[in-house]
């Protein structure tokens, strides 16, 4: 086979393969977010509330209180509660080398109250070293509270007035998860899990999305008593419906064993196929060229047919994967009403 035809076939095959790898990687990132949005939308339908895929009804307040770009607020869900407006949302954060990750917040909005600006979290060695010295507020006479929690803020007199002995006792009586941090500002109390490392890729399996929904519900249920203690409200007794949500099958679905190994098995299969072709392709191609192709026109026609078949196969895989994930997203959005 002439060198020109060989070059066309080899470089064309590599280019086609690279295009499909690029398209599939883009689809993987988008599909995981779409499935998460479908699950949240299903929860909103179950609770009779609202879901916003982009933005928030209070995005200007969130932007001011947390310093978040309104365009970076995504997947906002309103939760049912008669005592306060409760929202969960994600903040899009950008790391080095173009990495994107998502930080989850729970926001409690009390329209008739104004909170002093402060940060409150459980004390730990790492936090004491890196965060404990910045605008630290020590409450007079509250030795146990100061021993167990780090309180930081700008306006010390207002913060000391807010943290009365009764409020400190209420906070001390609640279980405080070690990773949870609470920020207060304006009409809002914000709760989140502090994390040092974030995943920059999301799994698009139903089990992984269901686990993420369960983690979100756990964060909400863990922080409700803390927000209640800080506001003297009755948030917990108005949130029994969240216990029913945790029993939904879509939130408790586990990942099947084959789904955990499918990517590894597929990768091993591709490597074996590549090594096999690398060893035997030369001899097979020489035999095929001498017995069937023979002429230059046939060789180029074969290259065209090969590229068409490769492209059609990749398109079929992309469409099959997209349809499969669309059906999975529809299932995630179908929560039974309780």
MARBA-135944 format. One record per residue (C-alpha): residue in three letters; x, y, z. Coordinates in pm, whole numbers, plus 50000, padded with zeros to 5 digits. Layout:
! residues N
ALAXYZ;...
This chain:
! residues 338
UNK500005000050000;UNK501465034349906;UNK502635056750190;UNK500065084050108;UNK497105060650151;UNK498595046550471;UNK499005081650609;UNK495395090450530;UNK494095059050698;UNK496245061451012;UNK495885098651078;UNK492195097750989;UNK491575069451235;UNK493445087451513;UNK491575119951443;UNK488195102651445;UNK489025084651769;UNK490185117151932;UNK486965134851831;UNK484835107651989;UNK486865107652309;UNK486405145452331;UNK482655143552262;UNK482155115652512;UNK484085134152786;UNK481885164752735;UNK478785143152750;UNK479945126353071;UNK480315159653251;UNK476975172953131;UNK475005141153197;UNK475925139253565;UNK474685174853625;UNK471475168653425;UNK470725137653630;UNK471285156553955;UNK468925183953835;UNK466295157653746;UNK466545142454094;UNK466185176554262;UNK463275185554038;UNK461625152854139;UNK462085161754506;UNK460565196054445;UNK457535179754280;UNK457175155454569;UNK457265183354830;UNK455155207154620;UNK457905233554610;UNK460165248654343;UNK463495240854181;UNK465745264453986;UNK468455248853771;UNK470225282553744;UNK470055311653987;UNK467855316754295;UNK464895338954391;UNK467245355954640;UNK470395355054432;UNK471125391954490;UNK471005386854868;UNK473155355654840;UNK475615374554625;UNK475875402254883;UNK475955380955199;UNK478255353155073;UNK480115372054800;UNK478965347454533;UNK478595357054170;UNK474865352554088;UNK475865333453775;UNK477625307953999;UNK474465298054191;UNK472975265854054;UNK470555238054150;UNK468495257754404;UNK465755238154580;UNK463155252754817;UNK462405230255117;UNK459105229655302;UNK459035246155645;UNK456555269555810;UNK459115286756034;UNK461625298355772;UNK462415298155404;UNK464925270255349;UNK466955266355033;UNK469715242954926;UNK471965254354643;UNK475385249054495;UNK478115274454437;UNK480245268754127;UNK483905272754219;UNK486875272553986;UNK490235258354080;UNK493585256453913;UNK494005245153552;UNK490335251853472;UNK488965226653724;UNK485335231853827;UNK483795219054148;UNK480595225254340;UNK480165236354702;UNK476785228354862;UNK475035252855093;UNK471875251655304;UNK470375286255352;UNK467835294855624;UNK466135328155559;UNK464225346055836;UNK462615376155675;UNK461745393456002;UNK465205390656161;UNK468645405456110;UNK471645385456229;UNK475085399356314;UNK477745386856078;UNK479645357456231;UNK481115323156159;UNK480535294456401;UNK482055259756385;UNK483205231656610;UNK486715235956741;UNK489475213656607;UNK493265214656603;UNK493445224156234;UNK490795251056266;UNK492415265156579;UNK495725268956397;UNK494505282656062;UNK491205299656146;UNK490995305156520;UNK492975337556534;UNK491035356956267;UNK488495381056426;UNK487955356456708;UNK485205364556958;UNK485455350457312;UNK482195352157507;UNK482545363557866;UNK481485336858114;UNK480895310257848;UNK483925288157906;UNK482355255757779;UNK481045272757466;UNK484455288357397;UNK486165254957456;UNK483965236257207;UNK483365262056934;UNK485215287856729;UNK483295320456692;UNK484585346856453;UNK483095380056347;UNK483595417156295;UNK481165434156534;UNK482055419356874;UNK479425438757081;UNK476575427756855;UNK477795391856849;UNK478115390957229;UNK474585404957257;UNK473255378557018;UNK474925349257197;UNK473065351757525;UNK473605325057795;UNK470335308057696;UNK471325306957328;UNK474775293257411;UNK473145266357627;UNK470775257457341;UNK473695253557099;UNK475645232557348;UNK472645209257387;UNK472625200757016;UNK474835175556838;UNK477215194856613;UNK478745174256328;UNK482515181656316;UNK482585192255950;UNK479595215955968;UNK480195253355959;UNK477525280356002;UNK477705315855877;UNK475215343255964;UNK474585376055786;UNK471535397355720;UNK468365376255709;UNK470325344155658;UNK471945315155834;UNK474115294655598;UNK475295259355671;UNK477805238255482;UNK480225209555520;UNK483785222955516;UNK485975202655284;UNK489645204855196;UNK489365184454876;UNK486645184854613;UNK485935161054329;UNK486155178453992;UNK484175151053817;UNK480705137453893;UNK479595101653843;UNK476515098253625;UNK475355065153773;UNK471915064853935;UNK473405051554258;UNK475955079954279;UNK473315106654215;UNK471035090254473;UNK473895090654725;UNK474455127554657;UNK470775134354723;UNK471015114555046;UNK474085134855151;UNK472165167055083;UNK469215155155291;UNK471585144555571;UNK473225179055574;UNK469805195355598;UNK468665172855883;UNK471975177356069;UNK471835215256052;UNK468145220256131;UNK468675216356510;UNK471635240356498;UNK469635266856311;UNK466795261356557;UNK469105266856855;UNK470495298756701;UNK467055313556622;UNK464785300756903;UNK462445287556632;UNK460685254356584;UNK462325242456267;UNK462625205756364;UNK459025198956453;UNK457965214556121;UNK460275191755922;UNK458965156355982;UNK458325152155609;UNK462085150255554;UNK462085116655737;UNK459675103355474;UNK461875116355193;UNK464855096655323;UNK462905064455267;UNK462315070554896;UNK463745042754682;UNK465605067054456;UNK467475080854757;UNK468425046754895;UNK469435029354575;UNK472805012054596;UNK475255008454314;UNK475214973254161;UNK478464953854169;UNK478804952753790;UNK478424990553767;UNK481474994853988;UNK483684973353761;UNK482274980453416;UNK484685008953337;UNK487674988653453;UNK486614958453248;UNK485994980652945;UNK489434996352982;UNK491114962253009;UNK489244950452700;UNK490364980752499;UNK493994975552603;UNK493854938552505;UNK492274947252170;UNK494904973952103;UNK497784950252183;UNK496264923151965;UNK495894946651671;UNK499414959751724;UNK500844924651699;UNK498734910251417;UNK497504940551219;UNK500574942650993;UNK500294907050866;UNK496524908550837;UNK496664941250645;UNK499294928650400;UNK497194898250326;UNK494014919050288;UNK495764944350063;UNK497264918249831;UNK494174896349796;UNK491304921849790;UNK492354958349753;UNK495204955749500;UNK494594989749334;UNK494975025449466;UNK491345034449399;UNK490145004849607;UNK492465014549888;UNK491055049749909;UNK487485036749879;UNK488225013150168;UNK489585042250373;UNK486405062350308;UNK484175032950405;UNK486305026450713;UNK485975062550832;UNK482215062050766;UNK481785029850963;UNK483955043051247;UNK481995075551259;UNK478625057651247;UNK479705034151525;UNK480795062951746;UNK477565082051676;UNK475545051151768;UNK477435047652097;UNK476915084452184;UNK473185083152108;UNK472705050252294;UNK474475064252598;UNK472465096652584;UNK469125078152556;UNK470075055052842;UNK470935084153071;UNK467795103152969;UNK465715073353081;UNK467705071753404;UNK467135109153462;UNK463405104253409;UNK463405076353669;UNK465255098353917;UNK462595125153874;UNK459725101353948;UNK459345101454325;UNK456235085454472;UNK454035109754663;UNK453815102055035;
